[in-house]
């Protein structure tokens, strides 16, 4: 499995505030998360990084107890964002 990611700061910003996570090939759970930055606000890169880290940890910590039905997985993802 090969994963590629690309992010662009655009023309109006001096810093890219986007963050992402991609599982490794041998990880049991395949997880891909992207958090868009906050449009140049101070600390936007921290906010997107914390969002990715928090969602990742929530999903990984609750996946085993979650029934493997579509709606249950969607709820797990939704809860990780909240």
C-alpha positions as CSV (number, residue, x, y, z in Angstrom):
1,X,0.0,0.0,0.0
2,X,1.4,3.4,-0.9
3,X,-0.1,6.6,0.4
4,X,0.7,10.0,-1.0
5,X,-0.4,13.3,0.5
6,X,-0.1,16.8,-0.7
7,X,-1.0,20.1,0.9
8,X,-0.6,23.6,-0.4
9,X,-0.4,26.9,1.6
10,X,-2.0,28.8,-1.2
11,X,-1.0,32.3,-2.2
12,X,-2.2,34.3,0.8
13,X,-0.5,32.4,3.6
14,X,3.0,32.1,4.9
15,X,2.5,28.8,6.8
16,X,0.7,25.6,6.0
17,X,-1.7,24.9,8.8
18,X,-3.1,21.6,7.5
19,X,-2.5,18.3,9.4
20,X,-3.0,14.6,8.5
21,X,-2.5,11.1,9.7
22,X,-2.2,8.0,7.5
23,X,-1.9,4.5,9.0
24,X,1.1,2.4,8.3
25,X,0.8,-0.6,6.0
26,X,1.0,-3.1,8.9
27,X,-1.4,-1.3,11.2
28,X,-4.4,-3.3,12.1
29,X,-6.8,-0.4,11.6
30,X,-6.5,1.5,8.4
31,X,-7.1,5.2,9.3
32,X,-6.8,8.3,7.2
33,X,-7.5,11.7,8.8
34,X,-7.2,15.2,7.4
35,X,-7.7,18.5,9.2
36,X,-7.8,21.7,7.3
37,X,-6.0,24.7,8.9
38,X,-7.8,27.7,10.2
39,X,-7.1,30.2,7.4
40,X,-4.1,31.9,8.9
41,X,-5.4,32.4,12.4
42,X,-2.7,32.2,15.1
43,X,-2.2,28.7,16.3
44,X,-4.1,27.2,13.4
45,X,-1.4,24.6,12.8
46,X,-1.8,23.5,16.5
47,X,-5.6,23.3,16.2
48,X,-5.4,21.1,13.2
49,X,-2.7,18.9,14.7
50,X,-4.7,18.5,17.9
51,X,-7.9,17.7,16.0
52,X,-6.1,14.9,14.0
53,X,-4.4,13.5,17.1
54,X,-7.6,13.5,19.2
55,X,-9.7,11.9,16.5
56,X,-7.0,9.2,15.9
57,X,-6.7,8.3,19.5
58,X,-10.5,8.2,20.0
59,X,-11.0,5.9,17.1
60,X,-8.1,3.6,18.0
61,X,-9.1,3.4,21.7
62,X,-12.8,2.6,20.9
63,X,-12.6,0.5,17.8
64,X,-12.4,-2.9,19.4
65,X,-15.6,-2.3,21.4
66,X,-17.5,-0.9,18.5
67,X,-19.7,-3.3,16.5
68,X,-18.5,-3.6,13.0
69,X,-21.7,-2.5,11.3
70,X,-21.7,0.5,9.0
71,X,-23.8,2.8,11.2
72,X,-21.7,1.9,14.3
73,X,-18.5,2.8,12.5
74,X,-20.0,6.0,11.2
75,X,-21.0,6.9,14.8
76,X,-17.5,6.2,16.0
77,X,-16.1,8.5,13.4
78,X,-18.6,11.2,14.2
79,X,-18.0,10.9,17.9
80,X,-14.3,11.2,17.3
81,X,-14.8,14.6,15.6
82,X,-17.1,15.9,18.3
